[in-house]
Amino acid sequence: MGWLRRILKIEDSEEAADEEMQEASIDIDMLPDWIDRKSNEGFEKVKPDISEQFSRLFNEKKSLLANLEALRDAELHNPNISERERQLMEGNRSAYISQHKQFINFINVSDDPSCKETAQFCRNFEELLAKLAKSTARGHAVMNEFFANHASRINRTVKSMSESISRVQEILEEGNVGVEMIGDVQKSVAELRSKRKLLSELDEELAILKKKLANSNFLKDKLLKGKEELKQSDSYSEFKSANDGRDELWKRLRQAEDELSSLFSPLQRAMRKFERMLADGVDLFNDYMDNPMSALVKDEQLKIVDMLARMRSALEDGSLELKDSDKAAQRAGELTRERISQLRAICVESKSSIKRIDDQMKNSRVLGELNDLQYKVEHTESQIKILEDKIDKAQKTKEKIDLGSLKSSVEENIREAFGVEVTVTWQESVHSSTA
């Protein structure tokens, strides 16, 4: 009937509740100790009654241990049982005793327990009791068959221990200690402190990340400025002029290559047939079919001119049979010594000039400096992207934390458990202006 007395007590004091409501402002780091002290204030009033129940509990614990030893030494009333029955009995008796002793070994509490320890002990006892009932169900049935009196005494002792714990819980309720709310209070306080710590860590992390980001952006601007200053220097002007000249040479070389390709491409079929008629110079002739420019650069004496002239004659006199031989002969006639010589000169001179400029550019200090600055810019941009992603992630995590709601929940739980109007406070982080 403890619950009824508690309700009546609440109803009697309902009108005066607002006037009697205590107020307190407590720093969040002091809350756990404050809760322990507050819960122990009401606990001290009922502590003698609880100690009496604990004393009874531990006396029953000793009785249970003695009953288990008696069961171990007990003799069968009917020794004329089969060997299989005896084995069944012995196995279950040993397990039954062992399971109860494990139960006994976990039943411990300090000599001067706090309210928190008492509440936790009661919860642990109920869990142990449920586990014991489940593990000994079969063993109890067997013991009841062979040692009914011993099993009955053990069962009564365990029940008496359970009654003592139930009485402890009733005493806590009747004393309006608020034990049933302490768990919720402690849980909400732990969550608030944890989230506040996380928020503080996020603020610190964001401050560091934003500082690094500012430094990286500053470095990037400095590097880009360095690149622009380098591009305004005389050394870069010389480098750029050489590079532009190189581009022009490559353009001229590609034009010559395209012209050679347009001259030799229509002669491919004729050249493949004529190659079989050649007695010497076959390799050079094949080179012209594969890569006209490369072959022309190697052909210093322009042997290809005579080969093409012979091929043209073979096409004209019919010794080289080919469809559209007249057209092929005309094409071969377009490849004059003068034209081929001009194209070779362009190729040789362009390649030589490009190589000379490449050697100059390789030895140019400005190219190395530009490449180094560009590498540093790209590396810095990569670091900026990483930092921005980390900042975005930390900010999104921070936005999910509602300290105001958690704080209100803690204050409400404390009000319900202890009848105190508490305002939870904490010092603002140096990196954050809001809770």
C-alpha positions as CSV (number, residue, x, y, z in Angstrom):
1,M,0.0,0.0,0.0
2,G,3.0,2.3,-0.2
3,W,1.9,3.7,-3.5
4,L,-1.5,4.7,-2.0
5,R,0.2,6.5,1.0
6,R,2.4,8.3,-1.4
7,I,-0.5,9.5,-3.6
8,L,-2.3,10.7,-0.4
9,K,0.8,12.5,0.7
10,I,1.1,14.3,-2.6
11,E,-2.6,15.3,-2.6
12,D,-2.3,16.7,0.9
13,S,0.6,19.0,0.0
14,E,-0.6,19.9,-3.5
15,E,-1.8,23.4,-2.6
16,A,1.5,24.3,-0.9
17,A,3.7,22.8,-3.5
18,D,4.4,26.0,-5.4
19,E,5.2,27.9,-2.3
20,E,7.5,25.1,-0.9
21,M,9.3,24.5,-4.3
22,Q,13.0,25.1,-3.7
23,E,15.1,26.8,-6.3
24,A,18.7,26.2,-7.2
25,S,21.3,27.2,-9.8
26,I,23.7,24.4,-10.4
27,D,26.7,24.2,-12.7
28,I,26.5,21.2,-15.1
29,D,29.8,19.7,-13.9
30,M,28.4,19.7,-10.3
31,L,25.1,18.0,-11.2
32,P,26.1,14.4,-10.6
33,D,27.4,15.1,-7.1
34,W,24.3,17.3,-6.3
35,I,22.0,14.5,-7.5
36,D,23.7,12.0,-5.3
37,R,23.5,14.3,-2.2
38,K,19.9,15.2,-2.9
39,S,18.8,11.6,-3.3
40,N,20.7,10.7,0.0
41,E,18.9,13.4,1.9
42,G,15.6,11.5,1.8
43,F,17.4,8.2,1.9
44,E,19.0,9.0,5.3
45,K,15.5,9.1,6.9
46,V,14.6,5.6,5.8
47,K,18.1,4.1,6.0
48,P,17.5,2.4,9.4
49,D,14.6,0.5,8.0
50,I,16.5,-0.5,4.9
51,S,19.5,-1.6,7.0
52,E,17.1,-3.8,8.9
53,Q,16.0,-5.5,5.6
54,F,19.5,-5.9,4.4
55,S,20.4,-7.5,7.7
56,R,17.6,-9.9,7.3
57,L,18.7,-10.5,3.7
58,F,22.2,-11.5,4.6
59,N,21.0,-13.7,7.4
60,E,18.8,-15.5,4.8
61,K,21.9,-15.7,2.6
62,K,23.7,-17.6,5.3
63,S,20.7,-19.9,5.8
64,L,20.6,-20.5,2.1
65,L,24.2,-21.5,2.0
66,A,23.7,-23.9,5.0
67,N,20.6,-25.4,3.3
68,L,22.7,-26.0,0.1
69,E,25.4,-27.8,2.1
70,A,22.7,-29.9,3.8
71,L,21.3,-30.8,0.4
72,R,24.8,-31.8,-0.7
73,D,25.2,-34.2,2.2
74,A,21.6,-35.5,2.2
75,E,21.0,-39.3,1.8
76,L,18.2,-40.8,-0.3
77,H,15.2,-41.9,1.5
78,N,14.9,-44.8,-1.0
79,P,18.4,-46.0,-1.9
80,N,17.0,-48.7,-4.1
81,I,16.9,-46.8,-7.3
82,S,18.5,-47.6,-10.7
83,E,22.0,-46.5,-11.6
84,R,20.5,-44.2,-14.3
85,E,18.2,-42.5,-11.8
86,R,21.1,-42.1,-9.4
87,Q,23.2,-40.5,-12.1
88,L,20.3,-38.2,-13.0
89,M,19.9,-37.2,-9.4
90,E,23.6,-36.5,-8.8
91,G,24.0,-34.5,-11.9
92,N,21.1,-32.3,-11.2
93,R,21.9,-31.9,-7.5
94,S,25.5,-30.7,-8.3
95,A,24.2,-28.2,-10.9
96,Y,21.3,-27.0,-8.6
97,I,23.8,-26.3,-5.8
98,S,26.3,-24.6,-8.1
99,Q,23.6,-22.3,-9.6
100,H,22.4,-21.2,-6.2
101,K,26.0,-20.5,-5.0
102,Q,26.6,-18.4,-8.1
103,F,23.4,-16.5,-7.1
104,I,24.7,-16.1,-3.5
105,N,28.2,-14.8,-4.7
106,F,26.6,-11.9,-6.5
107,I,24.6,-10.7,-3.5
108,N,26.9,-8.1,-2.0
109,V,26.4,-4.5,-0.9
110,S,28.7,-2.1,1.0
111,D,28.3,-1.7,4.8
112,D,27.0,1.9,4.3
113,P,25.3,2.0,0.9
114,S,24.1,5.2,-0.7
115,C,20.7,5.7,-2.2
116,K,22.1,5.1,-5.7
117,E,23.9,1.9,-4.6
118,T,20.7,0.6,-2.9
119,A,18.6,1.2,-5.9
120,Q,21.1,-0.4,-8.2
121,F,21.4,-3.4,-5.8
122,C,17.6,-3.9,-5.9
123,R,17.6,-3.9,-9.7
124,N,20.6,-6.3,-9.9
125,F,18.9,-8.6,-7.4
126,E,15.7,-8.8,-9.5
127,E,17.8,-9.7,-12.5
128,L,19.7,-12.4,-10.6
129,L,16.5,-13.8,-9.2
130,A,15.0,-14.1,-12.7
131,K,18.1,-15.8,-14.0
132,L,18.2,-18.2,-11.1
133,A,14.6,-19.2,-11.6
134,K,15.2,-19.9,-15.3
135,S,18.4,-21.9,-14.8
136,T,17.1,-24.0,-11.9
137,A,13.7,-24.9,-13.2
138,R,14.6,-28.5,-14.2
139,G,16.9,-29.0,-11.2
140,H,14.2,-27.9,-8.8
141,A,11.8,-30.4,-10.2
142,V,14.4,-33.2,-9.8
143,M,15.3,-32.2,-6.3
144,N,11.7,-32.0,-5.3
145,E,11.4,-35.6,-6.4
146,F,14.4,-36.9,-4.5
147,F,14.9,-34.3,-1.7
148,A,11.5,-32.6,-1.3
149,N,12.1,-31.2,2.2
150,H,15.5,-29.7,1.3
151,A,14.2,-28.3,-1.9
152,S,11.3,-26.7,-0.1
153,R,13.6,-25.1,2.5
154,I,15.8,-23.7,-0.2
155,N,12.8,-22.3,-2.1
156,R,11.4,-20.6,1.1
157,T,14.7,-19.0,1.8
158,V,15.1,-17.6,-1.6
159,K,11.5,-16.3,-1.5
160,S,12.2,-14.7,1.9
161,M,15.3,-12.9,0.4
162,S,13.1,-11.7,-2.4
163,E,10.6,-10.3,0.1
164,S,13.3,-8.4,1.8
165,I,14.3,-6.7,-1.4
166,S,10.6,-5.9,-2.2
167,R,10.3,-4.4,1.2
168,V,13.4,-2.2,0.6
169,Q,11.8,-0.9,-2.6
170,E,8.5,-0.2,-0.7
171,I,10.4,1.7,2.0
172,L,12.1,3.9,-0.7
173,E,8.7,4.6,-2.3
174,E,7.0,5.4,1.0
175,G,9.8,7.7,2.0
176,N,9.3,9.6,-1.3
177,V,13.0,9.3,-2.0
178,G,12.5,9.6,-5.8
179,V,14.5,6.4,-6.5
180,E,12.3,5.5,-9.5
181,M,13.2,8.8,-11.1
182,I,17.0,8.8,-10.3
183,G,17.8,6.6,-13.3
184,D,16.0,9.0,-15.7
185,V,17.6,12.0,-14.1
186,Q,21.1,10.5,-14.3
187,K,20.6,9.4,-17.9
188,S,19.4,12.9,-19.0
189,V,22.3,14.6,-17.1
190,A,24.8,12.2,-18.7
191,E,23.4,12.9,-22.2
192,L,23.4,16.7,-21.6
193,R,27.0,16.7,-20.4
194,S,28.1,14.4,-23.2
195,K,26.4,16.6,-25.9
196,R,27.8,19.8,-24.3
197,K,31.3,18.3,-24.3
198,L,30.8,17.2,-27.9
199,L,29.6,20.7,-28.8
200,S,32.6,22.3,-27.1
201,E,34.9,19.9,-28.9
202,L,33.2,20.8,-32.2
203,D,33.6,24.5,-31.5
204,E,37.3,24.0,-30.8
205,E,37.7,21.9,-33.9
206,L,35.9,24.4,-36.1
207,A,38.1,27.2,-34.7
208,I,41.2,25.3,-35.6
209,L,39.9,24.2,-39.1
210,K,38.8,27.8,-39.9
211,K,42.2,29.1,-38.9
212,K,43.9,26.5,-41.1
213,L,41.5,27.4,-44.0
214,A,42.3,31.1,-43.6
215,N,46.0,30.3,-43.7
216,S,45.6,28.0,-46.7
217,N,43.6,30.7,-48.6
218,F,46.3,33.3,-47.7
219,L,49.0,30.9,-49.0
220,K,47.1,30.3,-52.2
221,D,46.7,34.0,-52.9
222,K,50.4,34.5,-52.2
223,L,51.3,31.7,-54.6
224,L,49.0,33.1,-57.3
225,K,50.5,36.5,-56.8
226,G,54.0,35.0,-57.1
227,K,53.0,33.4,-60.4
228,E,51.6,36.7,-61.8
229,E,54.8,38.5,-60.7
230,L,56.9,35.9,-62.4
231,K,54.9,36.2,-65.6
232,Q,55.7,39.9,-65.6
233,S,59.5,39.4,-65.4
234,D,62.0,39.6,-68.3
235,S,62.9,36.0,-67.8
236,Y,59.4,34.9,-68.4
237,S,59.1,37.2,-71.4
238,E,62.1,35.5,-72.9
239,F,60.7,32.1,-72.0
240,K,57.3,32.8,-73.5
241,S,58.8,34.2,-76.7
242,A,60.9,31.0,-77.0
243,N,57.8,28.9,-76.3
244,D,55.7,30.8,-78.9
245,G,58.5,30.3,-81.4
246,R,58.5,26.6,-80.6
247,D,54.7,26.4,-81.1
248,E,55.2,28.0,-84.6
249,L,57.8,25.5,-85.5
250,W,55.6,22.6,-84.5
251,K,52.8,24.1,-86.5
252,R,55.1,24.4,-89.6
253,L,56.3,20.8,-89.0
254,R,52.8,19.4,-88.8
255,Q,51.8,21.2,-92.0
256,A,54.8,19.7,-93.8
257,E,53.9,16.3,-92.3
258,D,50.3,16.7,-93.5
259,E,51.5,17.7,-97.0
260,L,53.8,14.6,-97.2
261,S,51.0,12.4,-96.1
262,S,48.7,13.8,-98.7
263,L,51.3,13.2,-101.4
264,F,52.2,9.6,-100.5
265,S,48.8,8.4,-99.3
266,P,47.3,8.0,-102.8
267,L,50.4,6.1,-103.9
268,Q,50.1,3.3,-101.3
269,R,48.7,0.6,-103.6
270,A,51.2,1.4,-106.3
271,M,54.1,1.5,-103.9
272,R,53.2,-1.9,-102.4
273,K,53.2,-3.5,-105.9
274,F,56.3,-1.7,-107.0
275,E,58.2,-2.7,-103.8
276,R,58.2,-6.3,-105.2
277,M,60.0,-5.2,-108.3
278,L,62.8,-3.4,-106.5
279,A,66.2,-5.0,-106.3
280,D,67.7,-2.6,-103.8
281,G,66.5,0.2,-101.4
282,V,63.5,-1.9,-100.3
283,D,63.9,-0.9,-96.6
284,L,63.9,2.8,-97.4
285,F,60.9,2.4,-99.8
286,N,59.0,0.6,-97.0
287,D,59.9,3.4,-94.5
288,Y,58.2,5.9,-96.9
289,M,55.1,3.8,-96.9
290,D,55.0,3.6,-93.1
291,N,56.1,7.1,-92.1
292,P,57.0,9.5,-94.9
293,M,58.4,12.3,-92.7
294,S,60.7,10.0,-90.7
295,A,61.9,8.4,-93.9
296,L,62.5,11.7,-95.6
297,V,64.6,13.0,-92.7
298,K,66.8,10.0,-93.0
299,D,67.0,10.1,-96.8
300,E,69.7,12.7,-97.2
301,Q,70.4,11.8,-100.9
302,L,66.7,11.8,-101.8
303,K,66.9,8.3,-103.2
304,I,63.1,8.3,-103.2
305,V,63.0,10.6,-106.2
306,D,64.7,8.1,-108.5
307,M,62.5,5.2,-107.0
308,L,59.3,7.2,-107.7
309,A,60.5,8.1,-111.2
310,R,61.1,4.4,-112.0
311,M,57.7,3.5,-110.5
312,R,56.1,6.2,-112.7
313,S,57.8,4.7,-115.8
314,A,56.6,1.2,-114.9
315,L,53.0,2.6,-114.5
316,E,53.2,4.3,-117.9
317,D,54.7,1.4,-119.9
318,G,52.3,-1.1,-118.3
319,S,55.0,-3.2,-116.6
320,L,53.3,-2.3,-113.3
321,E,49.7,-3.1,-113.7
322,L,47.3,-1.1,-111.6
323,K,43.8,0.1,-111.9
324,D,43.9,3.9,-112.5
325,S,47.6,3.6,-113.3
326,D,47.4,6.9,-115.2
327,K,46.2,8.7,-112.1
328,A,48.9,7.1,-110.0
329,A,51.6,8.0,-112.5
330,Q,50.4,11.6,-112.4
331,R,50.5,11.6,-108.6
332,A,54.0,10.2,-108.7
333,G,55.1,12.9,-111.1
334,E,54.0,15.6,-108.6
335,L,56.7,14.4,-106.2
336,T,59.5,16.3,-107.8
337,R,63.0,16.6,-106.3
338,E,62.5,20.3,-105.7
339,R,59.2,19.8,-103.8
340,I,60.6,16.9,-101.7
341,S,63.8,18.8,-101.0
342,Q,61.8,21.8,-99.8
343,L,59.7,19.6,-97.5
344,R,62.8,17.8,-96.1
345,A,64.5,21.2,-95.4
346,I,61.4,22.3,-93.5
347,C,61.3,19.0,-91.5
348,V,65.1,19.0,-90.7
349,E,65.3,22.7,-89.8
350,S,62.1,22.6,-87.7
351,K,63.2,19.6,-85.7
352,S,66.6,21.1,-85.1
353,S,65.2,24.4,-84.0
354,I,62.6,22.7,-81.7
355,K,65.4,20.7,-80.1
356,R,67.5,23.8,-79.6
357,I,64.6,25.7,-78.0
358,D,63.7,22.6,-75.8
359,D,67.3,22.6,-74.5
360,Q,67.1,26.3,-73.7
361,M,63.7,25.9,-72.0
362,K,64.9,23.0,-69.9
363,N,67.8,25.1,-68.6
364,S,65.5,28.1,-67.9
365,R,65.1,28.9,-64.2
366,V,61.7,30.4,-64.8
367,L,60.2,27.1,-66.0
368,G,61.2,25.4,-62.9
369,E,59.9,28.2,-60.7
370,L,56.6,28.2,-62.6
371,N,56.2,24.4,-62.3
372,D,57.0,24.6,-58.6
373,L,54.5,27.4,-58.0
374,Q,51.8,25.6,-59.9
375,Y,52.4,22.4,-57.9
376,K,52.1,24.3,-54.7
377,V,48.9,26.0,-55.8
378,E,47.3,22.7,-56.7
379,H,48.4,21.1,-53.4
380,T,47.0,24.1,-51.5
381,E,43.7,23.9,-53.4
382,S,43.5,20.2,-52.4
383,Q,44.1,21.1,-48.8
384,I,41.4,23.9,-48.9
385,K,38.9,21.4,-50.3
386,I,39.6,18.9,-47.5
387,L,39.3,21.6,-44.8
388,E,36.0,22.9,-46.3
389,D,34.6,19.4,-46.3
390,K,35.6,18.9,-42.6
391,I,34.2,22.3,-41.6
392,D,30.9,21.4,-43.4
393,K,30.7,18.1,-41.6
394,A,31.4,19.5,-38.2
395,Q,28.9,22.3,-38.7
396,K,26.2,19.8,-39.7
397,T,26.9,17.7,-36.6
398,K,26.8,20.8,-34.4
399,E,23.4,21.8,-35.9
400,K,21.9,18.5,-34.8
401,I,22.7,19.1,-31.1
402,D,19.9,20.8,-29.3
403,L,21.3,21.7,-25.9
404,G,18.3,23.8,-25.0
405,S,15.9,20.8,-25.3
406,L,18.3,18.5,-23.3
407,K,18.7,21.2,-20.6
408,S,14.9,21.5,-20.2
409,S,14.6,17.8,-20.0
410,V,17.2,17.6,-17.2
411,E,15.5,20.4,-15.2
412,E,12.1,18.8,-15.6
413,N,13.3,15.4,-14.4
414,I,15.0,17.0,-11.4
415,R,11.8,18.9,-10.6
416,E,9.7,15.7,-10.7
417,A,12.3,13.6,-8.7
418,F,13.3,16.0,-6.0
419,G,10.8,18.9,-6.0
420,V,13.5,21.4,-6.7
421,E,13.3,24.1,-9.4
422,V,16.8,23.8,-10.8
423,T,18.5,26.0,-13.4
424,V,21.4,24.2,-15.1
425,T,24.3,26.5,-15.9
426,W,27.7,26.2,-17.6
427,Q,30.4,28.5,-18.8
428,E,30.3,29.4,-22.4
429,S,33.0,28.0,-24.7
430,V,35.5,30.6,-25.8
431,H,34.8,29.5,-29.4
432,S,31.0,29.8,-29.1
433,S,28.6,32.5,-28.0
434,T,25.5,30.3,-27.7
435,A,24.7,27.2,-25.7
